[in-house]
Amino acid sequence: MQASTQRRGHGDALGVPAQNLCPGWRLLLLICLLGCALPVLAAPDWKHWQAEFSRLQRSSLPEEAVRAQFDTLKAQLPPDPPYAVQRELAKVRIQLADTHEKTSEERKALRELALRNGDRDTAYLMQIGDIFDSHSDDNIEVSLRALDQVRLDTHSVSAEVRETMAMAYAYMYWDVGSFELALRHLLEAWNLRREVEDVDPALIVERAETLARLYVDMSDVSQALVMLDRADRDMPSSISLRQRTHLVATRGAAYRLSGRVKDAVDLMLPWLDRMPKGDPTNATQRLRQELARAYLQLGQAERAKAVATAMIDASASGSPYFKAEGEILQGAADAALGHVDAGLATMQIGLDYFEKAAHIVALQEGLRRKVEVLSAANRDHEAFVTLKKQHDLVLRMYDSNRAHGVASLQVEEGIARREREIRDLSSANTLQQARLEQERTRNVALLLASLLAIGLVVLLALLLYASRQQRKALWKDALTGAFNRHYFPHWLRKPRQHAGMVRAVALLDLDHFKTINDRHGHAAGDAVLHQVGHRLREGIDKHGEVFRWGGEEFLLVQDLPVQTDVEGWLRGLLGAFGPAISHAGESLQVSASIGCVLIPISAKPDANTFECASRIADLGMYQAKTEGRGRAVWLVMTDAGNNAWPWIFNITSDTVRNWQAKGWLDARTVLPQGQR
């Protein structure tokens, strides 16, 4: 028996002696084991599929090749893919959509899919994309308000969502000529790229080229070349031909603006020869546009006309924007060849398109080129009319920049207020939970009564706190300590002007503030604004007030005795900028340009009077900037000017000269102490 037991192997564990386990049973056991393991072995590698669809999104292949690979992958895709794979597949569908309607439809489908799966970030990305694709330059405020609402609604979203939102803001502000705001959002997007996981190096190069292009539009050639050099240094081998062409066109534009026109031609012409003839893509059209401009600058009108004509021909299957650009450049070339009337007629076709489509930046450049053509043809009156239209457009862009800047600040204040409310509610909830735990040791009746009392007290405290915070945020600028411009109408209603005193209105703008932000960061810019607000408030007594008028601009209202040395008062304001501002171990030297006017004693102290005075001060400030910055221009009203008050006028380039010719005012420049 013992020997028999020892001879039993593992087969005994199945209740069958090992020597009696036939080969058929062994085969059946192997099949069962394989059947159990087969589902595990055959499970699709979903991460591989997700990576494949993501790769297609970043591919530098032509669209036809991407579409073919997408169709192949989709046909091989196993059934019932998880959400992560469905999301990447939908993104490729959006990329390949060939109409605006199809793109919007695909975005809507992905947004609904994301919301069903709790993916708020992707839902927000689709919403931002729809807002941007549907925006138009002639009604940009509607799209900006929609984007502002999304920004207010988003809380604790990913860096990718914030980066995409910053890019949408940047491009929309750029389209309407708000370059400062566009640059601010582009730099924000550039910094956010560091927080995004798995960043495509080609996308970083694209962002650098976009920044360089904006610097070119702002005529900041040195910064443009810095960004282009960085893009060349970081350029991956996978970068597409389209991106390389954009880089060449932008570098050519920077060379042309810096006076290296021949270098620009030598760079762009060989590259254009490599592109397919009649290629309508935006990258190739930009290359033609910059090459035509360079030829015009070199006086080679025949070559400029040939390139501009190629732009127009290629636009038959491309963007009407470049058709209008080609018409303006072709007209300028015709005029340079002696066909002035024909050239101007061709230019006007392009200008009419830009005006109808509200392409403010392109229209401004086209008008500038038309003025050059008219001046060269000695048609001074027409040149003056066009110059006036160009100037009016500049003022419109300036007013738009101000409005957009104020709106941007309001949105940021709203976001900060929303975050404070969330923190406050979270703290209140924590306190209430702690009290609830203590009250559970008592009887039910006492618990209910105590909870009711605590709830009322907490609610009242929150309401009072929120009311105080809202009132404070409504009128005060937290960064500078000055009142904001929304408080000014309320301040103006109170009778503040005293007998024997005259009211001075000064508009102050910090010089080269953008450079501080660009070189030292926004934290340095905030430190400068904080210190400037503090110094200005110290320079105003109890009969005056300081208002942050927008961005780096301040409005000062001061009642002064009639015999006061106004120039001395302005020199004191300029002196506040003498000491450097320290930040992070660096000394930042800041200056300001000031425009000032005294409101006539006989004028009624109402909003209309102030509006007129502030516009005159605004002219003085720009006169100070024109004369070299770091100074004040006091527009002194004569007796004739006081008698003619209130003035009714439109601001043009000749406004101050006209007033001086009428004997209404005299412009006096005030320099800081010790300067001449």
Sequence and secondary structure as in RCSB ss.txt:
>XXXX:A:sequence
MQASTQRRGHGDALGVPAQNLCPGWRLLLLICLLGCALPVLAAPDWKHWQAEFSRLQRSSLPEEAVRAQFDTLKA
QLPPDPPYAVQRELAKVRIQLADTHEKTSEERKALRELALRNGDRDTAYLMQIGDIFDSHSDDNIEVSLRALDQV
RLDTHSVSAEVRETMAMAYAYMYWDVGSFELALRHLLEAWNLRREVEDVDPALIVERAETLARLYVDMSDVSQAL
VMLDRADRDMPSSISLRQRTHLVATRGAAYRLSGRVKDAVDLMLPWLDRMPKGDPTNATQRLRQELARAYLQLGQ
AERAKAVATAMIDASASGSPYFKAEGEILQGAADAALGHVDAGLATMQIGLDYFEKAAHIVALQEGLRRKVEVLS
AANRDHEAFVTLKKQHDLVLRMYDSNRAHGVASLQVEEGIARREREIRDLSSANTLQQARLEQERTRNVALLLAS
LLAIGLVVLLALLLYASRQQRKALWKDALTGAFNRHYFPHWLRKPRQHAGMVRAVALLDLDHFKTINDRHGHAAG
DAVLHQVGHRLREGIDKHGEVFRWGGEEFLLVQDLPVQTDVEGWLRGLLGAFGPAISHAGESLQVSASIGCVLIP
ISAKPDANTFECASRIADLGMYQAKTEGRGRAVWLVMTDAGNNAWPWIFNITSDTVRNWQAKGWLDARTVLPQGQ
R
>XXXX:A:secstr
 HHHHHT  GGGGGTS GGG  HHHHHHHHHHHHHHHHHHHH   HHHHHHHHHHHHT  S HHHHHHHHHHHHH
H  SS  HHHHHHHHHHHHHH  SHHHHHHHHHHHHHHHHHTT HHHHHHHHHHHHHHT  GGGHHHHHHHHHHH
HHH  S  HHHHHHHHHHHHHHHHHTT HHHHHHHHHHHHHHGGGSSS  HHHHHHHHHHHHHHHHHTT HHHHH
HHHHHHHHH  TT  HHHHHHHHHHHHHHHHHTT HHHHHHHHHHHHHHS TT   HHHHHHHHHHHHHHHHHT 
HHHHHHHHHHHHHHGGGS HHHHHHHHHHHHHHHHHTT HHHHHHHHHHHHHHHHHHT HHHHHHHHHHHHHHHH
HTT HHHHHHHHHHHHHHHHHHHHHHHHHHHHHHHHHHHHHHHHHHHHHHHHHHHHHHHHHHHHTTS HHHHHHH
HHHHHHHHHHHHHHHHHHHHHHHHHB TTTSSEEGGGHHHHHHS    TTEEEEEEEEEETTHHHHHHHH HHHH
HHHHHHHHHHHHHT  TTEEEEEEETTEEEEEEEEETT  HHHHHHHHHHTTSS EEETTEEE   EEEEEEEE 
TTS  SHHHHHHHHHHHHHHHHHHHHTTSSSEEEEEE HHHHHH S      TTHHHHHHHHTSEEEEEE  TT 
 
